[in-house]
Amino acid sequence: VQLQASGGGLVQAGGSLRLSCAASGIRISLSAMGWYRQAPGKQRELVATITGGGSTNYADSVKGRFTISRDNAKNTVYLQMNSLKPDDTAVYYCNVRDQFGVPYWGQGTQVTVSS
């Protein structure tokens, strides 16, 4: 299983970015996927998840601003991030769990929000 995350970058506060995570070796339509982030000096935290059935869950800090979605045909999960804040600055990681619950991680993509 491999996950390739992309789409990070530098953006001003209030701006938007869309992260992508392309999966190989696993069918995301059958899997729970998520986005996590880790800021310098902080623990990795959950941002958003989406189940195989399409149910979503968000951290309180991003509700109403971020949207997780999936394209099963492209085997890719996305994170649309709007109204970005400096506190959103972190390395963002995508995650997938296979049918046995084994987690796999992408390499991370840096998101930097300037004030």
C-alpha positions in Angstrom: 0.0 0.0 0.0 1.3 3.4 -1.0 -0.2 6.9 -0.4 1.0 9.9 -2.3 0.0 13.2 -0.8 0.2 16.5 -2.7 -1.3 20.0 -2.9 0.4 21.7 0.0 1.9 25.1 -0.2 2.1 28.6 1.1 -1.1 30.6 1.3 -2.3 33.8 3.0 -4.9 33.6 5.8 -8.4 33.4 4.4 -7.1 31.5 1.4 -7.8 27.9 0.1 -5.9 24.8 -0.8 -6.9 21.4 -1.9 -4.9 18.4 -0.8 -4.9 15.1 -2.7 -3.9 11.7 -1.6 -3.6 9.0 -4.4 -3.6 5.5 -3.1 -2.2 2.4 -4.7 -2.3 -1.2 -3.5 -5.7 -0.8 -1.8 -9.2 0.1 -2.9 -10.2 3.2 -1.1 -13.9 2.5 -1.8 -13.7 -0.3 0.8 -11.5 1.6 3.3 -11.7 4.3 5.9 -9.4 7.2 5.0 -8.4 10.2 6.9 -6.3 13.4 7.0 -4.1 14.2 10.0 -1.8 17.0 10.7 1.3 17.7 12.8 2.5 21.2 13.7 6.0 21.8 15.0 6.3 20.7 18.6 2.8 19.2 18.7 1.4 15.8 18.4 -0.3 14.5 15.3 -4.0 15.2 15.3 -7.0 14.1 13.4 -8.4 16.5 10.9 -11.1 14.6 9.0 -12.1 11.0 8.2 -14.3 9.4 5.6 -15.6 5.8 5.8 -16.1 3.4 2.9 -19.8 4.3 3.1 -19.0 8.0 2.8 -19.7 9.1 6.4 -17.4 12.0 7.4 -16.1 13.3 10.7 -14.2 16.5 11.4 -12.1 18.0 14.2 -14.0 20.8 15.8 -11.3 23.3 14.7 -11.9 22.7 11.0 -15.7 22.1 10.9 -17.4 24.4 8.4 -14.0 25.2 6.7 -12.6 21.8 5.5 -14.3 19.1 3.4 -13.0 15.6 2.9 -14.2 13.7 -0.2 -13.2 10.8 -2.3 -13.1 9.8 -5.9 -13.3 6.0 -6.1 -12.6 5.9 -9.8 -9.3 7.7 -9.2 -8.6 6.0 -5.9 -8.0 9.4 -4.4 -9.1 11.2 -1.3 -9.2 15.0 -1.1 -9.2 17.7 1.6 -10.6 21.0 0.5 -9.4 23.6 3.0 -11.1 27.1 2.9 -10.8 30.1 5.2 -7.3 29.0 6.2 -5.8 30.3 9.4 -2.2 30.5 10.6 -3.1 27.8 13.2 -3.7 25.4 10.3 0.0 25.5 9.5 1.3 21.9 9.7 2.4 18.9 7.8 -0.7 17.1 6.6 -0.7 13.3 6.3 -3.2 11.0 4.7 -4.0 7.7 6.2 -5.9 4.6 5.2 -6.8 1.5 7.2 -7.2 -1.8 5.4 -9.9 -4.4 6.1 -7.8 -5.7 9.1 -7.5 -2.2 10.6 -3.8 -1.9 9.7 -3.0 1.8 9.1 -0.8 3.1 6.3 0.5 6.7 6.0 1.5 9.0 3.2 4.7 11.0 3.2 3.0 14.3 4.3 2.6 17.6 2.6 3.5 21.0 4.1 0.8 23.6 4.5 1.9 27.1 5.6 -0.6 29.8 6.3 0.8 33.3 6.6 -1.0 36.0 8.6 
